[in-house]
Amino acid sequence: MFADLIRWINRRTPEAYEQAFVTEVHASRPVPRNPRLENIILVCWGLIAVKHIAVIWAVHLYAVPFHQLWINAPTFLLGLLATLAYYWRE
């Protein structure tokens, strides 16, 4: 019943259904990793580490009313997400 309804809505000819199938597939080699970008990722992780140390130092020095993980945890998780997105790409 639904197949006839869909055919009535689309109004395709039977030849159009035969052309809708995949006829050939081309596979390409994966893109090699960019060493310059990997160095930039490493530098960014170094900057994140320096920021973590600076935040911990400032929170303890000035006795602010929140824990340093409120600042450090999102930074770490976003950096981890960006790094994993780069290394898990196809």
N, C-alpha and C positions, 0 to 999 in steps of 0.2 A: 504494500500500500504506500509506504513512504518513498520507495524507489520511484514509483510512477509519479508521485507528487513532486519530487525533486526534478525529474525529467520535464514535467510540465512547467515548472518555474524557470529552469535554466534554458529550456528549448534548444538543447544541443543535438546535433546529429550524431548517429552512432560512430561516424568516422572521427569525430572530435574526441571521443573517449579513447580511441586507439592511439591518437597523437599525444595524449596526456601522460603516457608512460615514459620513464627514463630510457633513453636509447643508448647512451654511453656515459662513462664516468672517467674523469681525468684526475689522477692523484699527483700531488706535488710534494716535493721534499719540504720538511719543516725549515723554517727560517732560523739560521744560526743565532746564537745569543750574541748580544752586543757587549764586548768587554768594557767599552767606555761607560755604558749604562750600568753595568754591574759595579764599576768603580764608584759611580755616583750614588748607587744604592748603599754601598759600604760607607761612603762619607756621610750620607744621611743618617745611617745607624750610629755613626760616631757622634753626630750632632745631637741625636736623641739621647745618647748616653750622657753627654755633657749637660743637656737640659735637665735630665733626671737628677744628676748630682747637684746642679744649681738650685733646683726646686726643693730638694731635700734639705739643703743647707739653709735656704731662705726661710722655709717653714719652721725649722728648729731655731733659727736665730731670732726671728721676729714674732714667734709664738702666735701664728695666725690660728683662727678657730676652726680649721678643717684639716683633714689628713692629706698628705702629699699625693696619695694615690688618686684623689679626685682630679688631679692634673696629669699625673704620670700615666695612669692606666689608659685613658683614651688615646694618648699620644702613642703609647706602645702598641695598642691594638690596631690603630690606623696604619702605623708603619708595618706591622705584621701582615695586615690585609693587603697592602700595596705590594709588599715583597712576594707574598704567596701568589697574588694575581699575576705577577711577572713570571715567576718560575713555573706556574701551572698552566701557562698559555699553551695553545696547540702549535 
